[in-house]
Amino acid sequence: MQAIIPIVGKTEKNFLGANWQRILWVVIFLAIYYSPAPEGLDPKAWQLFAIFLSTILGFIIKPYPMVVVAFTGIVMCGLTGTLKAEQALISFGDPTIWLIVTAFFISRAFSKTGLGQRIAYLFMSKVGKTTLGLAYATSLTNLVIAPVVPSNTARLGGILFPLQQSISLAYDSDPAKGTERRLGSFIMANAFQGNLVVSAMFLTAAAFNPIVANVAVNHGIHLDWGTWFMAAIVPGLVCLGVLPLVLMLVWPPEIKKSPEAVTIAKQKLAELGAVKRDEYIMLGVFIGLIFLWTLGAKLFHIDATIAAMTGLVVMLLTRVLTWGDLAAEKGAWNTLVWFSALVMMAKYLNSMGFIPWMTQHLSASLGGMGWQAAFVLVILSYMYAHYFFASSTAHTAAMVPAFLPLLLALGTPPMLAAISLGFAGNFMSGLTHYGNGSAPIFFDSGYIPLKPFWLLGLLFSVIFTGIFALVGPVWWDVIGLVQF
């Protein structure tokens, strides 16, 4: 598997490698595009599949930046006559896409105001006297900021990783000295694996979650922010509670008490000073958004995207954020482009008959199984196919449009099918050291070697999935979400 790594994400450093990837990208597209369409399938649906598949391949091998690949896919839909211009551009107005884009903008305020750091140090100062306390403080921090920080890389790389590293070094836990197991290996593993659970708990906590929600809506399944949160909250909290305890057994730190961490946290809070005006506004907007996305959505029927944009406008009018801040948020604009391309292609692959055609053939091969057994097989196949992906976004976009209708055709309760794919998409992200954007940050730090990184990823994918499989159905039945 290590042979994959030089291909992924490093093309700009290797001109010959980049050329090879670009040639492969074009050849595969042409080979599929000009091959005969399968019998019974509209040729234009096959052409769109070729464009879609080459777009996903481009996301994986990265011959160009993701946004360039996505723009190319949109343009090819129009140039080839596969879609009309208004069809190729239709998803740029999709509310789900603008929800995640707006969340990116709001997340910038967490960093700009310093509120994210203040929350992290506050939790650490309260419960950081032991190593277990540090682990739970990290999870609490992540849990608080995740609803409006939709980037794993931003949360872990920008807020949590520097925090874990500074604590580790304070205890002389340094890979360069061979002392990583004193403390750093434990808290790094907890932060990384815990983020997978937190990402699964909120629709807006990972950029690829809305792909699942969008596909679900296209199949008549109402999977909004509040529904996703209610489905995940109880099994998610159980996972976060179990995670450090399991790590204590399989990947224990040498240091069990950490009084210095409390001192560090209090010093950092003192440096930050009193809570500032912009932090109060950010906190008020954050609380308001959580209310509007949950109870408010039921009471006032305010769309989740409009609620998010309302919070953003408040911060713009109060100058917590400026238009310059928004313009500089490359992640948001990149997401707008690649997400729009994928949503558009998935929509027309379904309406032009490709997804129903594929679903019919796949369901026929599983037709002899009951829906329960087929459900388990499909979900596990979806999860562990991630060993061959270097992007959770590419994986989700490639497989969910086919796997959700497949589960529905096999008789799986609709909401169960949708939320299971959503949760599995997060748990699979920690299987390897290249499986999502934050994985290389933690692996390259040297605190978790390759073999333990993979073994811990596999172990917790099983544990998290098992907890959701055992606790989830009971909770979902209590709240009336899934009828078995």
C-alpha positions as CSV (number, residue, x, y, z in Angstrom):
1,M,0.0,0.0,0.0
2,Q,2.9,2.4,0.6
3,A,3.5,2.4,-3.2
4,I,0.3,4.4,-3.5
5,I,1.7,7.3,-1.4
6,P,4.1,8.9,-4.0
7,I,1.2,9.1,-6.4
8,V,-1.1,10.9,-4.0
9,G,-0.9,14.6,-3.3
10,K,2.7,15.2,-4.4
11,T,2.5,15.7,-8.1
12,E,3.6,19.3,-8.0
13,K,7.0,18.1,-6.8
14,N,7.6,15.6,-9.5
15,F,7.1,16.9,-13.1
16,L,7.5,13.4,-14.7
17,G,5.1,11.9,-12.1
18,A,2.6,14.6,-12.8
19,N,2.8,14.0,-16.6
20,W,2.3,10.3,-16.1
21,Q,-0.8,10.9,-14.0
22,R,-2.2,13.4,-16.5
23,I,-1.7,10.9,-19.3
24,L,-3.4,8.1,-17.3
25,W,-6.2,10.5,-16.4
26,V,-6.9,11.3,-20.1
27,V,-6.5,7.8,-21.4
28,I,-9.0,6.3,-18.9
29,F,-11.5,9.0,-19.7
30,L,-11.2,8.4,-23.5
31,A,-11.3,4.6,-23.1
32,I,-14.6,4.7,-21.2
33,Y,-16.1,7.6,-23.2
34,Y,-15.6,6.0,-26.6
35,S,-16.4,2.4,-25.5
36,P,-19.9,1.2,-26.4
37,A,-22.6,1.8,-23.9
38,P,-24.0,-1.4,-22.2
39,E,-27.1,-2.8,-23.7
40,G,-30.2,-1.0,-22.4
41,L,-28.4,2.1,-21.2
42,D,-28.7,5.6,-22.8
43,P,-25.4,6.4,-24.5
44,K,-25.5,9.9,-22.9
45,A,-25.7,8.3,-19.5
46,W,-22.6,6.3,-20.3
47,Q,-20.8,9.4,-21.5
48,L,-21.7,11.2,-18.2
49,F,-20.4,8.1,-16.3
50,A,-17.1,8.4,-18.1
51,I,-16.9,12.1,-17.1
52,F,-17.9,11.3,-13.5
53,L,-15.4,8.4,-13.2
54,S,-12.6,10.5,-14.6
55,T,-13.4,13.3,-12.2
56,I,-13.3,10.9,-9.2
57,L,-10.0,9.4,-10.6
58,G,-8.6,13.0,-10.8
59,F,-9.5,13.6,-7.2
60,I,-7.6,10.4,-6.3
61,I,-4.4,10.7,-8.3
62,K,-4.4,14.5,-8.5
63,P,-3.0,15.3,-11.9
64,Y,-4.2,18.9,-11.1
65,P,-5.7,20.5,-8.0
66,M,-9.2,19.1,-7.1
67,V,-11.0,22.3,-8.1
68,V,-9.3,22.2,-11.6
69,V,-10.4,18.6,-12.1
70,A,-13.9,19.5,-11.0
71,F,-14.1,22.5,-13.4
72,T,-12.8,20.2,-16.2
73,G,-15.6,17.8,-15.5
74,I,-18.3,20.5,-15.6
75,V,-16.9,21.9,-18.9
76,M,-16.7,18.4,-20.5
77,C,-20.4,17.8,-19.7
78,G,-21.1,20.8,-21.9
79,L,-18.5,20.4,-24.6
80,T,-19.5,16.8,-25.3
81,G,-23.2,17.7,-25.5
82,T,-23.9,15.3,-22.6
83,L,-25.7,18.1,-20.7
84,K,-26.9,21.5,-21.5
85,A,-25.2,24.5,-19.9
86,E,-28.0,25.1,-17.4
87,Q,-27.9,21.5,-16.4
88,A,-24.1,21.4,-15.9
89,L,-24.3,24.5,-13.7
90,I,-27.5,23.7,-11.8
91,S,-25.9,22.6,-8.5
92,F,-24.1,25.9,-7.9
93,G,-27.4,27.0,-6.3
94,D,-27.9,23.9,-4.2
95,P,-28.8,24.8,-0.6
96,T,-26.8,21.9,0.9
97,I,-23.6,23.0,-0.9
98,W,-24.1,26.6,0.4
99,L,-24.6,25.2,4.0
100,I,-21.2,23.6,4.0
101,V,-19.6,26.7,2.2
102,T,-21.1,29.0,4.8
103,A,-19.8,26.7,7.6
104,F,-16.3,27.2,6.2
105,F,-16.7,30.9,6.4
106,I,-18.0,30.8,10.0
107,S,-15.2,28.4,11.0
108,R,-12.7,31.2,10.0
109,A,-14.2,33.3,12.8
110,F,-13.3,30.6,15.4
111,S,-9.7,31.0,14.4
112,K,-9.7,34.8,13.9
113,T,-11.3,35.6,17.2
114,G,-9.3,33.0,19.2
115,L,-12.5,31.4,20.6
116,G,-11.5,28.0,19.4
117,Q,-8.2,28.1,21.3
118,R,-9.9,29.6,24.4
119,I,-12.4,26.7,24.5
120,A,-9.6,24.1,24.2
121,Y,-7.5,25.6,27.0
122,L,-10.6,26.1,29.2
123,F,-11.4,22.4,29.0
124,M,-7.8,21.4,29.5
125,S,-7.6,23.6,32.6
126,K,-10.6,21.9,34.1
127,V,-10.0,18.2,33.4
128,G,-6.4,18.0,32.3
129,K,-4.8,16.8,35.5
130,T,-4.6,13.2,34.2
131,T,-3.9,11.7,30.8
132,L,-7.4,10.5,30.5
133,G,-8.6,14.0,31.4
134,L,-6.5,15.4,28.6
135,A,-8.1,12.9,26.2
136,Y,-11.6,13.8,27.2
137,A,-10.8,17.6,27.1
138,T,-9.6,17.2,23.5
139,S,-12.8,15.3,22.5
140,L,-15.0,18.0,24.3
141,T,-13.2,20.8,22.4
142,N,-13.7,19.0,19.1
143,L,-17.3,18.3,19.9
144,V,-18.0,22.0,20.6
145,I,-16.3,23.4,17.5
146,A,-17.2,20.7,15.0
147,P,-20.7,21.9,14.0
148,V,-19.3,25.0,12.4
149,V,-15.8,23.8,11.4
150,P,-16.5,21.4,8.4
151,S,-12.8,20.7,7.7
152,N,-11.0,17.8,9.5
153,T,-7.8,19.4,8.5
154,A,-8.8,22.8,9.9
155,R,-10.0,21.4,13.2
156,L,-7.1,18.9,13.8
157,G,-4.3,20.7,12.0
158,G,-5.2,24.2,13.0
159,I,-6.4,23.8,16.6
160,L,-6.1,20.3,18.1
161,F,-2.8,19.1,16.7
162,P,-0.7,22.1,17.8
163,L,-2.3,21.7,21.2
164,Q,-1.4,18.0,21.5
165,Q,2.1,18.7,20.3
166,S,2.8,21.5,22.8
167,I,1.5,19.3,25.7
168,S,3.6,16.4,24.5
169,L,6.8,18.4,24.3
170,A,6.1,19.9,27.7
171,Y,6.4,16.4,29.0
172,D,9.6,15.7,27.0
173,S,7.6,13.3,24.8
174,D,9.4,13.8,21.5
175,P,9.8,11.4,18.6
176,A,13.2,12.9,17.9
177,K,14.4,11.7,21.3
178,G,12.6,8.4,21.1
179,T,10.2,9.4,23.9
180,E,7.0,9.6,22.0
181,R,5.3,6.9,24.1
182,R,5.6,9.0,27.3
183,L,2.5,10.9,26.4
184,G,2.3,12.1,22.8
185,S,1.5,8.8,21.1
186,F,-1.6,8.4,23.3
187,I,-3.1,11.8,23.0
188,M,-2.3,12.0,19.3
189,A,-4.1,8.7,18.7
190,N,-7.0,9.9,20.8
191,A,-7.3,13.2,18.9
192,F,-7.1,11.6,15.5
193,Q,-9.6,8.7,16.2
194,G,-11.9,10.8,18.2
195,N,-12.2,13.2,15.3
196,L,-13.7,10.5,13.2
197,V,-16.5,10.1,15.7
198,V,-17.1,13.8,16.1
199,S,-17.2,14.2,12.3
200,A,-19.9,11.5,12.2
201,M,-22.0,13.4,14.7
202,F,-22.8,16.5,12.7
203,L,-23.8,17.0,9.1
204,T,-21.5,20.1,8.9
205,A,-18.5,18.5,10.7
206,A,-17.0,16.9,7.5
207,A,-17.1,18.3,4.0
208,F,-18.2,14.9,2.5
209,N,-21.2,14.4,4.9
210,P,-23.5,16.6,2.8
211,I,-22.9,14.4,-0.2
212,V,-24.7,11.6,1.6
213,A,-27.5,13.9,2.7
214,N,-27.9,15.2,-0.9
215,V,-28.1,11.7,-2.4
216,A,-30.6,10.8,0.3
217,V,-32.8,13.8,-0.5
218,N,-32.7,12.7,-4.2
219,H,-34.3,9.4,-3.0
220,G,-36.9,11.0,-0.9
221,I,-35.1,10.6,2.4
222,H,-35.3,13.8,4.6
223,L,-31.8,13.8,6.2
224,D,-31.3,17.3,7.5
225,W,-28.9,18.7,10.1
226,G,-31.2,18.0,13.1
227,T,-32.0,14.5,12.0
228,W,-28.3,13.6,11.5
229,F,-27.4,15.0,14.9
230,M,-30.2,13.2,16.7
231,A,-29.3,9.9,15.1
232,A,-25.6,10.2,16.0
233,I,-25.6,11.9,19.4
234,V,-26.0,8.9,21.7
235,P,-23.9,6.3,20.0
236,G,-21.3,9.0,19.2
237,L,-21.0,10.0,22.9
238,V,-20.6,6.3,23.8
239,C,-17.8,6.0,21.3
240,L,-16.0,9.1,22.7
241,G,-16.3,7.7,26.2
242,V,-14.9,4.3,25.2
243,L,-12.1,5.6,23.0
244,P,-9.5,6.7,25.7
245,L,-10.3,3.6,27.8
246,V,-9.5,1.3,24.9
247,L,-6.4,3.2,24.1
248,M,-5.3,2.9,27.7
249,L,-5.3,-0.9,27.2
250,V,-3.9,-1.2,23.7
251,W,-1.7,2.0,23.3
252,P,-1.1,3.2,26.9
253,P,1.1,6.2,27.7
254,E,4.0,6.0,30.2
255,I,2.7,9.0,32.0
256,K,-0.7,8.7,33.6
257,K,-0.9,12.1,35.4
258,S,-0.4,15.5,33.8
259,P,-0.6,18.4,36.3
260,E,1.7,20.5,34.1
261,A,-1.0,20.5,31.4
262,V,-3.3,22.5,33.7
263,T,-0.6,25.0,34.3
264,I,0.1,25.4,30.6
265,A,-3.6,25.9,29.9
266,K,-4.0,28.5,32.6
267,Q,-0.9,30.4,31.3
268,K,-2.4,30.3,27.8
269,L,-5.8,31.6,29.0
270,A,-4.0,34.4,30.9
271,E,-2.2,35.3,27.6
272,L,-5.5,35.4,25.8
273,G,-6.8,37.8,28.4
274,A,-10.5,38.7,29.0
275,V,-13.1,37.5,26.6
276,K,-13.3,40.0,23.8
277,R,-16.2,41.5,22.0
278,D,-15.7,39.5,18.8
279,E,-15.5,36.3,20.9
280,Y,-18.9,37.1,22.5
281,I,-20.5,37.7,19.1
282,M,-19.0,34.5,17.7
283,L,-20.2,32.5,20.8
284,G,-23.7,34.1,20.4
285,V,-23.8,33.2,16.7
286,F,-22.7,29.7,17.5
287,I,-25.3,29.1,20.1
288,G,-28.0,30.6,17.9
289,L,-27.0,28.3,15.0
290,I,-27.2,25.2,17.1
291,F,-30.7,26.3,18.2
292,L,-31.9,27.0,14.7
293,W,-30.5,23.8,13.3
294,T,-32.2,21.7,16.0
295,L,-35.3,23.0,17.9
296,G,-35.6,26.2,15.8
297,A,-35.9,24.2,12.6
298,K,-39.0,22.5,14.0
299,L,-40.5,25.6,15.7
300,F,-39.8,28.3,13.1
301,H,-39.3,26.2,9.9
302,I,-36.1,28.1,9.0
303,D,-34.0,26.3,6.4
304,A,-30.6,25.2,7.8
305,T,-28.7,27.1,5.0
306,I,-30.6,30.3,5.6
307,A,-29.9,30.0,9.3
308,A,-26.2,29.6,8.6
309,M,-26.2,32.5,6.3
310,T,-28.0,34.6,8.9
311,G,-25.2,33.9,11.4
312,L,-22.6,34.8,8.7
313,V,-24.4,38.1,8.0
314,V,-24.4,39.0,11.7
315,M,-20.7,38.5,11.8
316,L,-20.2,40.6,8.7
317,L,-22.4,43.4,9.9
318,T,-20.6,43.4,13.3
319,R,-17.2,43.3,11.5
320,V,-16.2,40.1,13.2
321,L,-15.5,38.9,9.7
322,T,-14.9,41.0,6.6
323,W,-15.4,40.3,2.9
324,G,-11.7,40.0,2.7
325,D,-11.8,37.1,5.2
326,L,-14.4,35.4,3.1
327,A,-12.5,36.0,-0.1
328,A,-9.4,34.4,1.4
329,E,-11.2,31.3,2.5
330,K,-10.0,29.1,-0.3
331,G,-11.4,25.9,1.2
332,A,-15.0,27.3,0.9
333,W,-14.6,28.4,-2.7
334,N,-12.9,25.1,-3.7
335,T,-15.7,23.2,-2.0
336,L,-18.3,25.2,-3.9
337,V,-16.8,24.1,-7.2
338,W,-16.0,20.4,-6.6
339,F,-19.1,19.8,-4.6
340,S,-21.3,21.4,-7.2
341,A,-19.7,19.2,-9.9
342,L,-20.2,16.0,-8.0
343,V,-23.8,16.8,-7.0
344,M,-24.7,17.7,-10.6
345,M,-23.2,14.5,-12.0
346,A,-24.8,12.3,-9.4
347,K,-28.2,13.9,-10.0
348,Y,-28.1,13.3,-13.8
349,L,-26.5,9.9,-13.5
350,N,-29.7,9.0,-11.6
351,S,-32.2,10.8,-13.8
352,M,-30.6,9.5,-17.0
353,G,-30.9,5.9,-15.8
354,F,-27.3,5.0,-15.0
355,I,-27.8,4.5,-11.3
356,P,-31.0,2.5,-11.6
357,W,-29.2,0.3,-14.2
358,M,-26.3,-0.3,-11.9
359,T,-28.6,-0.9,-8.9
360,Q,-30.6,-3.5,-10.8
361,H,-27.4,-5.5,-11.7
362,L,-26.0,-5.2,-8.2
363,S,-29.2,-6.1,-6.4
364,A,-29.6,-9.1,-8.7
365,S,-26.3,-10.5,-7.5
366,L,-27.4,-10.1,-3.9
367,G,-31.0,-11.1,-4.4
368,G,-30.7,-14.4,-2.6
369,M,-29.8,-12.7,0.7
370,G,-32.1,-11.2,3.2
371,W,-31.9,-7.4,3.5
372,Q,-30.1,-7.6,6.9
373,A,-27.3,-9.8,5.6
374,A,-27.0,-7.8,2.4
375,F,-27.0,-4.6,4.4
376,V,-24.0,-5.7,6.5
377,L,-22.1,-6.9,3.4
378,V,-22.7,-3.6,1.5
379,I,-21.7,-1.4,4.5
380,L,-18.6,-3.3,5.2
381,S,-17.6,-3.3,1.5
382,Y,-18.2,0.4,1.4
383,M,-16.0,1.0,4.5
384,Y,-13.0,-1.2,3.7
385,A,-12.8,-0.2,0.1
386,H,-11.3,3.0,1.6
387,Y,-7.9,1.3,1.7
388,F,-7.8,2.1,-2.0
389,F,-8.7,5.7,-1.6
390,A,-6.7,8.7,-0.5
391,S,-9.7,11.0,-0.1
392,S,-12.9,10.5,1.8
393,T,-14.6,13.0,-0.5
394,A,-13.7,11.0,-3.6
395,H,-14.7,7.7,-2.0
396,T,-18.1,9.1,-0.8
397,A,-18.8,10.7,-4.2
398,A,-17.9,7.6,-6.1
399,M,-19.8,5.0,-4.1
400,V,-22.7,6.5,-2.2
401,P,-24.8,7.4,-5.4
402,A,-24.7,3.7,-6.2
403,F,-24.7,2.1,-2.8
404,L,-27.7,4.0,-1.3
405,P,-30.2,3.0,-4.1
406,L,-28.7,-0.5,-3.9
407,L,-29.5,-0.7,-0.2
408,L,-33.0,0.6,-0.9
409,A,-33.6,-1.9,-3.6
410,L,-32.6,-4.7,-1.2
411,G,-35.2,-3.6,1.2
412,T,-33.2,-1.7,3.8
413,P,-35.3,0.9,5.7
414,P,-34.5,4.2,3.9
415,M,-33.3,6.3,6.9
416,L,-31.1,3.4,8.2
417,A,-29.5,3.1,4.8
418,A,-28.7,6.8,4.5
419,I,-27.4,7.4,8.0
420,S,-25.3,4.1,8.0
421,L,-23.5,5.2,4.9
422,G,-22.9,8.6,6.4
423,F,-21.5,7.3,9.6
424,A,-19.4,4.6,7.9
425,G,-17.9,7.2,5.6
426,N,-16.3,8.9,8.7
427,F,-15.1,5.7,10.4
428,M,-13.4,4.5,7.3
429,S,-11.4,7.8,7.1
430,G,-8.9,6.7,9.8
431,L,-7.9,3.3,8.4
432,T,-4.7,4.5,6.9
433,H,-2.2,7.4,7.1
434,Y,-3.4,8.8,3.8
435,G,-7.2,8.2,4.2
436,N,-8.1,11.9,4.9
437,G,-6.6,15.3,5.0
438,S,-5.6,15.2,8.7
439,A,-4.0,11.8,8.6
440,P,-0.7,12.8,7.1
441,I,-0.3,15.6,9.7
442,F,-0.6,13.1,12.6
443,F,1.5,10.4,10.9
444,D,4.3,12.7,9.8
445,S,4.6,14.0,13.4
446,G,6.3,10.7,14.2
447,Y,4.2,10.0,17.3
448,I,2.4,7.0,15.8
449,P,4.5,4.7,13.5
450,L,3.0,3.1,10.4
451,K,2.0,-0.3,11.7
452,P,0.3,0.9,14.9
453,F,-1.4,3.7,12.8
454,W,-3.0,1.1,10.6
455,L,-3.8,-1.4,13.4
456,L,-5.4,1.3,15.5
457,G,-7.4,2.5,12.5
458,L,-8.7,-1.0,11.8
459,L,-9.4,-1.6,15.5
460,F,-11.4,1.5,16.0
461,S,-13.3,1.2,12.7
462,V,-14.6,-2.1,14.2
463,I,-15.3,-0.7,17.6
464,F,-17.1,2.5,16.4
465,T,-19.1,0.5,13.9
466,G,-20.0,-2.1,16.5
467,I,-21.1,0.6,19.0
468,F,-23.3,2.3,16.4
469,A,-24.7,-1.1,15.4
470,L,-25.6,-2.0,18.9
471,V,-26.5,1.3,20.5
472,G,-27.9,3.0,17.4
473,P,-30.9,0.8,16.7
474,V,-32.1,1.1,20.3
475,W,-31.8,4.8,20.3
476,W,-33.3,5.3,16.8
477,D,-36.3,3.2,17.8
478,V,-36.7,5.4,21.0
479,I,-36.8,8.6,19.0
480,G,-38.8,7.1,16.2
481,L,-36.2,7.6,13.5
482,V,-36.0,4.1,12.1
483,Q,-38.8,1.6,12.0
484,F,-37.4,-2.0,11.9
